[in-house]
Amino acid sequence: MPSNDTTTTKIEYLQGSRFVEKHVESRNLGGLRAELDIPANAEIAVNRVDQPDSYTLQEGDQIAAVVEDKTGGQ
């Protein structure tokens, strides 16, 4: 549980195949990248819509980060 002296936002973050509740201190996706160690090359979707790092987090947002490391092929 977050401490009372820190402002946090409750989000749902995709881990594996399900969303898990997290309380984060970040205000935007750029900060969330650092807080949750999301790679810089990951695409981040909020509520199923790709968003820039400047997107301001809202209570209850569903966040999914995807890294596409395709190699080879066409």
N, C-alpha and C positions, 0 to 999 in steps of 0.2 A: 504494500500500500504506500502511495506517495506521502511524503511528509507535508505537514500543513504550511510550512514556510516556503514551499516551492510551487510555482504555478505549473501545472501539467495539463496536457490534453490527452483524452482517452481516444485511442484509435484502434482499429482492427487491422493487424498486419499479417499478410499471407506467409505462413511458414509451412513448407511442404505442401500438403493438399488441403489445408484448412486455415481459416482466419483465427488468430489469437488476439486477445485483448492486451494492449500495452498502454502504459501511461508514459508519455514522453514529454521532455522539456522543450524540444525544438518548436519553433514557431512556423517554420516553412520546410519544404522538401530538401532544400540545400542543407539545413541544419540536421534534418533527419538522416541524411546520407552519412554524416559524421557520427551521429549518436548511435545508429544501428549498424555501422560499418557496411553501408551499401556501396558497391563499386561505382566509380565515376561513369563507367560505360553502361550502367544499368538504365533501362527505361522504367520510369515509375508511373503507374496508373493510380488515379484516385477515383474511387467509385466507377471503375471501368473506363476512365477517360485519361489518356496520357496528359501529364501536366509538367510544366517547367519547374526548375528548382525554386523559383520565386513564389510558387503557390503557397498560400497561407493555410496551414492545417486547421481543420474544423473538428469539433467534438464529433466522434462517431464515424469519421472518414474510414473507408476501407482502402488500404494501401497494398499494392502488389508491385514488387520490383522484379524485373526480368532481365537477365543478361543473356544475350545471344552470342555464343562463341562459335558460330558456324565456320568450319574450315573445309576446304576442298569442295568438290561438286561444282555446280554451275550457278 
